[in-house]
Amino acid sequence: MPIQSSIRSTAGRGRLFDSVIDTVGDTPTIRINNLGVAGWTIYAKAEFFNPAASVKDRLALNIIQEGERSGALKPGQLSSRRQAAIRASA
């Protein structure tokens, strides 16, 4: 492996965000160096970089934002799943 001659820097990690919502998306895709067939290059998405370590973060955020835009969800309103969990724990 070649020796790196400069200081390594990244565009994403180390930045300050105003909200965890700002961190959703732009999941890094990383080349897997030592797996696979010779002559093939394999990449994997590193979903563990997402706020909830899930591929569903972007989907969930878009569903909530569309619900708010359409008026189906009101500010502070709980989802039916969350309401059920609160009732079950009471």
C-alpha positions in Angstrom: 0.0 0.0 0.0 1.5 3.4 -0.9 2.5 5.8 1.8 0.2 8.9 2.0 2.3 12.1 1.7 -0.2 14.6 2.8 -2.6 15.1 5.7 -5.9 13.2 5.1 -9.1 15.3 5.1 -12.7 14.6 4.5 -15.7 16.7 3.3 -18.3 15.2 5.6 -17.1 14.0 9.0 -16.0 16.7 11.3 -18.5 19.2 10.0 -21.0 20.8 12.5 -24.7 20.3 11.7 -27.6 22.4 13.0 -29.8 19.2 13.2 -29.5 15.5 13.0 -31.9 15.7 10.0 -29.1 17.5 8.1 -27.0 14.3 8.4 -29.5 12.1 6.5 -28.3 11.1 3.1 -24.9 11.1 1.3 -24.1 7.7 2.8 -20.5 6.9 2.0 -19.8 4.1 -0.5 -16.6 2.3 0.3 -14.4 0.1 -1.9 -13.9 -3.3 -0.4 -10.3 -4.1 -1.0 -9.7 -7.7 -0.1 -12.9 -9.5 -1.2 -14.3 -10.8 -4.4 -12.9 -12.2 -7.7 -9.7 -10.9 -9.2 -10.3 -8.1 -11.6 -13.6 -7.2 -10.0 -14.2 -4.1 -7.8 -16.8 -4.3 -5.0 -18.3 -1.3 -3.2 -20.5 -1.3 -0.1 -22.7 1.5 1.3 -21.7 2.2 4.9 -25.2 2.6 6.3 -23.8 2.7 9.8 -22.9 6.4 9.1 -26.7 7.3 9.0 -28.1 8.8 12.3 -30.1 5.7 13.2 -27.6 3.4 11.4 -30.3 2.4 9.0 -31.0 2.5 5.3 -34.5 3.6 6.2 -33.5 7.0 7.5 -34.0 8.8 4.2 -37.3 7.1 3.5 -38.6 7.9 7.0 -37.6 11.5 6.8 -39.3 11.9 3.4 -42.5 10.3 4.6 -42.6 12.6 7.6 -41.8 15.7 5.5 -44.5 14.8 2.9 -47.0 14.3 5.7 -46.2 17.7 7.1 -46.4 19.3 3.6 -49.8 17.7 2.8 -51.2 18.5 6.3 -51.6 14.8 7.1 -49.2 15.3 10.0 -49.3 18.3 12.3 -46.4 19.7 14.3 -45.8 17.7 17.4 -48.2 14.9 16.3 -47.1 11.4 17.2 -47.2 8.6 14.7 -49.7 5.8 15.4 -46.8 3.4 16.2 -45.4 5.8 18.8 -48.9 6.4 20.3 -49.3 2.6 20.6 -45.9 2.2 22.3 -46.8 5.0 24.8 -50.2 3.4 25.6 -48.6 0.0 26.0 -46.0 1.3 28.5 -48.6 3.2 30.6 
